Amino acid sequence: MAIKHTAHLPYGFNAGFSLDLANALRVEWEPDVPRIRSPRRRAKFFAAYVAARREFMTDVATSIGGSFAVIDFAGDGMPITHEVVEPGVKH
């Protein structure tokens, strides 16, 4: 069983998140892997990506009833980030 979500990000990019509980998080990019040269635009894009990933991982945590630790090993001058994602409230 895979959990999937597509996030619309700045500058015309989409990130297709998927997590098969037997595997790691996957992100598929459309139209291509982002290559943003401007430091300001790259920071804006990365913040939007982290927020979208957090939303997806919160949905996953809520579905399975558990928490996740998420660590980004971002390259290209972006900071390494880490956070614990807790399950949301089921309605």
N, C-alpha and C positions, 0 to 999 in steps of 0.2 A: 504494500500500500504506500503510495507516494502522496505527499502533500505538496500542492503547487500554488504559486501566486505570481502574477505579473505586475510589476510596479512601473509606472511612467515617471521617468526622471528628467531633469533639465536637459536642454539642448538636443531634444529629439531622441533620447535613448530610452530603451526599455530593458529592464532586468527581469528575466524569468527565473524565479527562485523555485527550487524543488528539493525535497528532502525525502529520501527513502530511508525508513528507520534502520535499515541494515547498512546504510552508506552515509557519507558526509554530505554536507550542504553543497548544492550545485547552483551556479548562476550562469545562465545563457544570455548573452547580450544581443540586442538588435538595435540598429542595423549591423553593428560591429562592436568589438571591444573599444571602449572609450579611450581616446588619446587626446586629452585636454591639456594644452600647453600653458595657458595663462594660470598662474598660481591662484588668483582670486576665483576664477571660474572653476578650477580644479577643487578648491576648498568648498565651494558652494555645492558642486556635484557630489563630492564625498559625503558631505553632511546629509544630503538628500538620500544617498545610497544607504548610509547607516540607519537613518530613520525608517526607510522602506524595509531593510533587513530586520530591524527590531520589530516592526509590525508583523512581518512574516513569522519570525521566530516566536513571538508572543502567541500567535495563532497556533503554531505547532505545540508549544508548551501547554496551552490550554487544551488542545485536543488529546494530548497524552497524559496530562495531569502531572507534569514535572518541569523542572527548571533546566536551563541551558547556560553554560558559560560560552561566550563568544569572544574570540580573539582574532583581530585583523592583523595580518602581517603585510601592511600596505607598503608598496614601494613608491618610487618616483616622488620622494620628498613628502609623502603624506605620513601622518603620525601613526604609530601602532596604537590601536584602541582595544579595550577589553571591557566587558560588562557581563553581568548575570541577568538573563532574561527569565522573568517569573511568569507563571501562567496568569492569564486574565480571568475575569469572572465569567462563567458560563451563564447564558441567558436561557 
